[in-house]
Amino acid sequence: MDCVVIGAGVSGLSCAIRLLEAGHSVRVLAREFSPHLVSDQAAAIWYPFLVHPVEKTDRWGAETYTELMRLGEVEPNSGITMRFGREYLREQVELPGWREDITHFRVLQANEIPNGWVFGWEFQSPIIEMQHYMPWLLQRTRELGGIIEQKEIKDLSEISAEIIVNCSGIGARELCSDMEVKPVRGQIIYIEQDPGFGRYDQQPETLTYTIPRRDCTVLGGTAQSDDWSLELRDSDREYILSKCEAVWPELDRSKIIGESVGLRPSRSEVRLEAQKTIDGLIIHNYGHGGAGVTLSWGCADEVLRIIQEETEN
Ligand SMILES: Cc1cc2nc3c(=O)[nH]c(=O)nc-3n(C[C@H](O)[C@H](O)[C@H](O)COP(=O)(O)OP(=O)(O)OC[C@H]3O[C@@H](n4cnc5c(N)ncnc54)[C@H](O)[C@@H]3O)c2cc1C
């Protein structure tokens, strides 16, 4: 079928690849491309964070985990490595549903938890280096015969195609007049120092992370709702560093090499659903908040399933 994907972020390109692999013809239309997207700012660890509904995101997350791990093994240029991490919590909580779907998960012993936290778990998950992963996704789309064009879409009715897959991220706020889409601002710091294992406290109120990539470690974070500012803030830098030092006392500030900021495309729930039009079908796939990478392949597979179901009827 003739498909147009709107958006060249991690959501749009994952969908484009799945559609091409299934034999569809695909054009990707996007206002902007990597390295100028929110997707380029992702830290990025596989971890369902700031995203709902849990019963769906756990499934999409599990499917994505398997695919990212596979890509890490067979596609060295994709920039994916498997690393261990420890999540520290300030209260005892239910264990996450996804623990059964990953390669390693165990509850921490009391002597493994730093002062100030009371509970936690160790897990293994993919770390995705977006500076490698985004170019790899673009290249894979082209290799499979996808056409990529720069174009801003003002109205979905401008596009003539049997299938439109709308992966416009925060752009959906205007494109679909969907005021539920809101930014959750995230500032991060890059440091040339390896913590050995990642250390996390990924509750929205206390959000702390040290994500070990091969070239550096990404420190975060902030989760400022409805904040559109892309300016770096000194106060946020200090806030992030002091939180990270609490979980990683050896952190050496002299090894900081950069920082960045991005706006997570947040929504009360991911919008992944079909809308029938006179000309065909629109599948919306946006609002992945702080987990767009974590859910990318699961959502792309769901888009494909919806197309199969809708076009068979
Ligand atoms: C600091 C930070 C850290 C993060 N860390 C993680 C992490 O560790 N793990 C994780 O899973 N996620 C993380 N995220 C979240 C992740 O980055 C996002 O969920 C994800 O990138 C969203 O991808 P997307 O493809 O939906 O949107 P985008 O990357 O924003 O892409 C949207 C695309 O749509 C295009 N577009 C929009 N409107 C239009 C229009 N009208 N016409 C044409 N094109 C249009 C844009 O130009 C762009 O190409 C983080 C985010 C931030 C900011």
The ligand as a Gaussian input file, in Angstrom:
#p B3LYP/6-31G(d) Opt

LIG

0 1
 C       16.292000      15.009000      28.108000
 C       15.511000      13.859000      27.529000
 C       15.877000      12.565000      27.863000
 C       15.162000      11.476000      27.345000
 N       15.566000      10.228000      27.671000
 C       14.891000       9.162000      27.188000
 C       15.315000       7.848000      27.494000
 O       16.298000       7.639000      28.211000
 N       14.590000       6.798000      26.975000
 C       13.492000       6.992000      26.176000
 O       12.864000       6.016000      25.755000
 N       13.077000       8.246000      25.870000
 C       13.743000       9.326000      26.358000
 N       13.312000      10.606000      26.070000
 C       12.040000      10.770000      25.344000
 C       12.224000      10.633000      23.836000
 O       13.236000      11.500000      23.406000
 C       10.896000      10.958000      23.122000
 O        9.814000      10.237000      23.691000
 C       11.002000      10.567000      21.640000
 O       12.175000      11.104000      21.074000
 C        9.801000      11.043000      20.846000
 O       10.043000      10.672000      19.505000
 P        9.058000      11.091000      18.333000
 O        9.588000      10.458000      17.101000
 O        7.664000      10.765000      18.748000
 O        9.181000      12.689000      18.284000
 P       10.341000      13.658000      17.654000
 O       11.698000      13.133000      17.844000
 O       10.034000      15.008000      18.226000
 O       10.006000      13.665000      16.123000
 C        8.854000      14.321000      15.616000
 C        9.001000      14.466000      14.117000
 O        7.777000      15.012000      13.592000
 C        8.085000      16.133000      12.774000
 N        6.935000      17.032000      12.738000
 C        6.262000      17.576000      13.781000
 N        5.258000      18.320000      13.335000
 C        5.290000      18.268000      11.972000
 C        4.517000      18.847000      10.932000
 N        3.479000      19.651000      11.197000
 N        4.859000      18.575000       9.646000
 C        5.905000      17.769000       9.362000
 N        6.670000      17.202000      10.309000
 C        6.362000      17.447000      11.594000
 C        9.333000      16.713000      13.417000
 O        9.995000      17.611000      12.525000
 C       10.103000      15.427000      13.681000
 O       10.730000      14.980000      12.503000
 C       14.029000      11.708000      26.522000
 C       13.680000      13.004000      26.177000
 C       14.413000      14.073000      26.665000
 C       14.019000      15.465000      26.259000

